[in-house]
Amino acid sequence: MKRFLLVASLFFALNDRQRAQHVLDRLAFGAKPGDVERVMRMGVDRWIDEQLHPERIADRDVEARLTHDPDRRPIAELSAQRLIRATYSERQLNEVMVDFWLNHFNVFAAKGLDRVFIADYDRDVIRPRVWGKFEDLLMATAKSPAMLFYLDNARSRGGALNENYARELMELHTLGVDGGYTQKDVTELARVFTGWSIDREEGDFLFRRFAHDRGEKTVLGVHFRAGGGMEEGEQMIRFLAHQPATAHHIAYKLCQRLIADEPPASAVDRVAKTFLASDGDLRATVKAVIDSPEFREPKYYRAKMKTPFEYAVSAIRAVGGRIDNPLPVARQLREMGEPLYLSQPPTGYSDTASAWSSSGGLMARLNFALALAENRLPGVRSNVSDARATARMLGSPEFQKQ
């Protein structure tokens, strides 16, 4: 029986072209003309290794295109930069991971001062840390003015608790909803983070000792004596970053992004073990997802539906489109249901097909495909020989998937 299953798996294995297409769909924002052949020539494994080390990849072309100033109109200009990078960057996996972590540590940029803080959050908090240690990324988001303002921790003080950040830190950022914490733990953790606030003049993190609850506390079995300060929150960040439940939660979400909406438990367990063994090394953890046998299984080939962002960028790349002005494309993402930086719930945007399968959303995609193929999409120029055939291809169920 085992021999039969082995022979069957080899018979149904992806061929070289499908493997190249698969990694370009999952680890990049789709293939540009000639990309599949290029990846086949260099070898899929070599291409993956190159993408796992973006610091070794020259990206001068994309940097030259980033003419927009994110400090002037942060949401619009950051959206423009995200589109330019996702479309043109040679560091494709890096952009996929930036998209993943911005969504994991979601901040709603239209909330008050976050219109200003979001530029630093993208540029200085998330981007520099997507290939480092999870603990460092978690600590940076915890001290980010954007996160502190979004989840109201900046105004949480002893005697006037706000539990939003403490709850999302455990439920979304680390342990997961089934991570074994209680409401008492949420309240105690909120006490730990009292005083973590913002210097409104400088726009930086500020610990306000007078606002900190200095009483004794116990969170998830970790006890703090009375009289503590900022170090309590830092200790809890380090504690949460290394919990087995956190490893499982991060592994599940990465496998959901890169393998399947309902990721196989075998892959999740394997990736979680790598997360723990590597001290939360994100490069090693992502590599464990890609190296898993499940990532290469034929049944997961084109089994995920593209989000609007993934769809729009992959369509522009597929036709070799040139973006002269990314702002109209950013507005199209709003029509398709995924305006960048504007997910109001802390959960961020969903990564599963059920969230993007509405008739209205699909119609918006078809309109986008037709406008792009017929060269009527503002801000984008394409040069296709058969607009009708191209529109059919871009609007097809097959192209909607990755």
N, C-alpha and C positions, 0 to 999 in steps of 0.2 A: 504494500500500500504506500509506504514512504517513497519507494522508488517511482511509483506511478505519479505521486504528487510532485516529485522533483522533476521528472520528465515533462509533466504538464506545465510547471512553472517556467521551465526553459522554453517550451514551445510558445507560450503566450507572452514571453518577455518582450519589452519594448525594443524595437530596432534602433539603430544609431540615430536616424532622423528624429524618431519620436523622443528619444532620450534628450537630444539637443533642444527640441521644441519644449519638452517638459521643464527643463531647467530654466529656459528663457521665459516660460510662463510663470513659474513659481518663484524663482530667485531673481527675476528681473521683471520689468514692466512690458513684457512681450518682445517679439523679435522685430527688428528693422529689416528691410530688404537685404538679403545676403547674410544675416546673422546666423541662421541655422547652419548654413554651409561653413561659415567661419568657425563655429563651435565644433562642428564635426571634424574639421581639419585639425584644429589644435587639440581636440579630445575633450570630452565632457568633464572628466576628472581634473584635467589641468585648468580648464575654465573655472570650475568651482573653486579650486585652490586659489586661483588668482582673485576671485571675487571675495573670498574669505579674508583677504589682506588688501583692502582698498587703499591703504597708505602706500602701497607699491605701484598703484595705477595712476599714471598721469591723467589729469582731467582739466587741462588748460582751456579746452574749447568751451566747456560748460561754465567755467569761471568767467570767461570773457563775455558770456551772454547774460550774466547776472548784473544787469545795469540798474535794477530797481532798488531803491533804498527802503529797507523794512522799517526804519525809524520814522518815516514820513507818514505812511498810511499802513500800519503794521499788518492788519489782517489781509488786505488786498495784496500788498507787496510780498508778504510771506507766501501767500497762495501762489502768486506768480512765480516765485523762486522755486517752490515745491514742484510746480509743473515743469519748469525749465530743467531742473535737476533730474526729475523722473524720466523726462523725454530724452535728454541728451547725455546724461552722465555715463561714463564708462564704468563707474562704480555702482552698478545696478543693484547688487545685493545690499550695499550700504544704504541706498535710498529705500529699499523695501524694509530694512530694519528700522530706519528712522520713522517710516510710516507706522510700523508696528508699535514702537515704543511711545510715539506721540499719542497713539490711540490707547495704549495700555495706561499711560499716565495722563489721561485726558484732562485738558483745561478748556473751558468755554471762553473763548477770547472776547466775546461781546459783553462780558460781565464787567462793567465799571472799569477799574484800573487795569484789568487784564488786557484791555485794548492796547495798553502801553507795555505791559510786562511780557506779552506773548513773544515779542521779538527776541528778547534775551533768553526766554525759556527754550525756544527752538534752537537758537544759535549756540548758547553757552551752557545749557543744562543737558539737553537730550543729545544733540549731534556729537559732541566730543566723547560720549560715554557708551555708545551702542556696542562697542567691541571690548569694553573693559569688564570690571567686576560688577555684578548686580548690586552689591552693597553700596558701591560708590554712586551708581545711578540712583538708587533709592534715597540715599542721603542727600544728593543734589536736588532731587525733586522735593524732598521734605523741607529743605531750606529755601526753595524757590519762592520769591514773592508772588509769582503767578499762581502756584498751587496754594500758598497760604491765603491768598485773597479769594481764590475760586471756592475753596472749601471752608472759608470763614474762620480758619484757625487764627488769623491775625488779630481777631477781636475776642478770642477765647481767653478767659482769665479765671483765677481762683474765685469761686463763688458765682461766676457767670460763665459756665462751661458752654462751649459749642462742640458737639461730638462728631460733626461731619467728617473732618479729616481722619480722626481716630478710626471711625467705622470703615471708611473707604480704604484706609491704609491696610487694614486686615482683610476686608472682604474682596477688594479689587486688586490692590497692589502687591499683596504678599500671600497670605494664607488661603484665600479663596472662601467662598460662602460656606463651605463645609469644613473649614479649617480648625474647628474645635474650640473657638472662643465663645464667650457668653456676653450678654449685655453688660454684666458687671465689668468684664474686661474692657469693653468699649469705653465705659465711663471712667475707669481707672486710667486707661491710656490717654483719654482726653485731658485728664488732670496732669499727666506726665508732660503733655505738649502745651500746657498753658504758658504764656510768655513768648512762645515762638511767633514772632511778628515781623513787621516791615518798617524800615526807616522810610517814612513817606518823602523826606527831602532827597535822599540819595537813591531810593528805589532798591535797596539791598535788604538782605536778611538782618533781623535785629532780635536779640533775645532781651526781653524786658523782665528783669528779675523781679521787679515789684509786682508784676502780674502773674508770676508763677505760683502755683499751689505748692507750698513747701511742706505739706503734711506727708506722712508715710503713705505708701501706695503698694499695691500688689497687682501685677498684670501677668496673666498666663504663668503664674508661679514665680515670677521675678519680683523680688521684694526690694523696695526702696525705703531707706530710713528717712525720717523727717529732716528737713534742712537742705535738700538737694537742689539742683538747678538744671541748666541746659544739658548737662551730661546724662541725665535720666533719659531724655528723648533720644540722644545719640546711642545710648546703650540699647534701647528698644529697637532702633533701626537695625543695629548690627544683629541683635537677637532674631528679629523677624526675617532678616535677609537669609538666614542659614537654617531655617526650619524645614523639615521634610515636607510639610504641607505646602510651603512656599515653592520648594523645588517641583513638586507635583503640579501646582497651579501654573507656574511659568512654563513647564514642559508641555502641559495640556494646551495652553494658548499658542505656543510656538508650533506644536504639531497640528493644531487646528488651522493655523495660518498656512503652513507649508505642505501639509499632507491631506487632510480631509476635515469636513465640518464636524464629523464624529470620529475623532482620531482613534486609531487602534490602541488599546490599553498597553500592548506590548511595546510599542514605540514610546508612549508617554512614560512608562516605567523606566525604560532604558535611558531616555533623555534626562529624567529626574535624577537618576544615579550619577550621570555625568555632571550635572549641575552641582550636586553635593560633593562629589569627589574632586572637582576642579575649583572648589571654593567660590562657586557662583560665577565662573568665567563664562562670559556670554559668547565669545568666539567658539570655545570648546562646546558649549551647549548647542549653538546653532549647527555646528559641524556634526554633532551627534544626530540631530534631526535629519540632515542631508545624507549622512552615512547609513541611516537605518534602512533595512531591507524594505520596510513599508513605503518609504519615500519613492522607491523605484517600482513598486508593484503596479502592473498594468491597470488594475481596477481603480487606481487613483489618478490615472492619466485623464486630464480634462474632466475631473470630477467635481471641481469647485467652480462656483460662479464668481465672476469678477465683480468687485465693488465698482461704483460709478467712477471713482478716481482711477482704478486699475483699467477699467474699460476705456475711458477717454484717452488716457496716455497710450495704451496699447494700440488703439485705433490710429492715432496720429503717427506712432512709430511704424505701424504696419504699412502705411501708404507713403512712408518717407516724408511726412509733412514737415513744414517749416513754420515754427511759431514766431510770428513777428510781434504779437501782442498777446501775452498769456491771460490778461484780465477777462476778455470775453469767454475764454475757455473755463476760467474759474466760475463765471456766472452760469455756464452750462452745467457745472457740477451741482450747483444749487438746484437747477431744474430737475436733475436726476436724483436728488435727495441726499447728496453728500458734500455740502459746502465745507471747505477745509477750515479747521480750527473752530468750527461752530456746532459741535455736538454738545448740546446743553446738559444731558445726563452725564454723570461721572463715568458711566460704563463705556463711553465712547461709541463709535459706530460698530455695528455688528459685522462679523466676518463670516456669516453663514448665508446660504442661498435664500433662505426663507425671508430674510430682511429686504432682499432686493428683487423680488419676483412679482411685485405688484404690476397690474396692467398699466398704470400711469408711469411707473418707472421704466418699464420696457418700452413704452411709446416714446418717452424722452430719449432713450438710447437710439431708437430707430430714426428719430428726427435728427439726432446728432450724426449718425452714420450717413444719412442722405445728404446733409449739408456739407459734411467733410468731403464726401466723394464728388459732389458737384461743385466744390470749391466755393461754397457759399457760407462757410463758417468764419465769422469775423475773427481776424487776428491770426488765421492759419492759412497757409498756402500748400496745396497738394498738386501733384502732377500725375494724374492717373489716366490711362488710355481709354478705359471703359467705365464711366461713372456708374452706370446701372449695375454692372457686374460687381464693382467694388462695394457699392451700397448693399447689395445682397449678401456679399461675404461678411461685411462688418456687422450687419444686422442679424446674421444667422445664429441659431442656437449654439453651434459649435464655437463661434468666435466669442460668444458671451462667456464661455467657460475657459478655465485654465487648468 
